[in-house]
Amino acid sequence: MNALLIRVVCGVLFAAMTLGAIVHPPENLNQGLGMLFPAAMLLNYAIKGPRRALAPKKPAPAPAPAPAVSDPGSSQV
């Protein structure tokens, strides 16, 4: 899904939650605080957008080759 579309949807949901809290205020402080967390998450996502790395990921280095055995008659334990 397009990141811009997700940001717009989160912004609209935040606006709807804010207007709902203004029109029908919560009955007590706990309900108001309970509404702040999801509203803050929606607003944060709407402003910052999806998190992505600033630097591209580097491929993992190739594993080191196993050391060659110099004496074929000896066994390593």
C-alpha positions in Angstrom: 0.0 0.0 0.0 1.3 3.4 -0.8 2.9 5.2 2.2 1.2 8.5 1.3 -2.2 6.8 1.4 -1.5 5.3 4.8 -0.4 8.7 6.2 -3.6 10.3 4.9 -5.7 7.6 6.5 -3.9 7.9 9.8 -4.4 11.7 9.7 -8.1 11.3 9.0 -8.5 8.8 11.9 -6.6 11.2 14.2 -8.9 14.0 13.2 -12.0 11.9 13.8 -10.8 10.8 17.2 -10.0 14.4 18.2 -13.3 15.7 17.0 -15.1 12.8 18.8 -13.3 13.7 22.0 -14.3 17.3 21.7 -18.0 16.6 20.8 -18.4 13.8 23.4 -15.8 14.5 26.2 -14.7 11.4 28.2 -16.4 10.9 31.5 -13.3 10.7 33.6 -9.5 11.2 33.4 -8.7 7.5 32.8 -10.8 7.4 29.7 -9.2 10.6 28.4 -5.7 9.2 29.0 -6.7 5.9 27.4 -7.7 7.9 24.2 -4.4 9.8 24.1 -2.2 6.7 23.4 -3.8 5.6 20.1 -4.3 9.2 19.0 -0.6 9.9 19.6 0.4 6.8 17.6 -1.9 7.8 14.7 -0.5 11.4 14.7 3.1 10.2 14.9 2.6 7.8 12.0 0.7 10.5 10.0 3.6 13.0 10.5 6.7 10.7 10.2 5.3 8.0 7.9 6.5 4.4 7.8 10.0 3.8 9.3 12.6 3.0 6.8 16.4 2.7 6.9 18.3 5.9 6.0 21.2 3.9 4.6 20.7 0.9 2.3 21.4 -2.5 3.9 24.7 -4.0 3.0 24.8 -7.6 1.9 26.3 -10.0 4.5 29.9 -10.8 4.0 30.8 -14.2 2.6 31.8 -16.8 5.1 35.5 -17.3 5.6 36.9 -20.4 3.9 37.8 -23.4 6.1 41.5 -23.7 6.8 43.2 -26.3 4.8 44.7 -29.3 6.6 48.5 -29.5 6.0 49.0 -33.1 7.0 46.5 -35.5 5.6 47.4 -38.3 8.0 46.6 -36.4 11.2 43.1 -36.1 12.5 41.8 -33.0 14.2 39.3 -33.4 17.1 
